[in-house]
């Protein structure tokens, strides 16, 4: 964001509202987020695992359209 570059964010259990202010940010959410979202769990501590539910095709498509 500091260098005004495109940014792709994988948002799982936590979403940072500051991203809404950056117009070049594209956010990808899990296909089936956990029911506690946003749970704000620290990595490795009772991890809900919703990050594993992000489709890699969506990531590829966002990269392809952001270049």
Buried (B, 14 or more C-beta within 10 A) or exposed (E): EEEEEBEBBEBBBEBEEEBEEEEEBBBBBBEEBBEEBEBEBEEEEEBBEBBEBBEEEBBEEBEEEEE
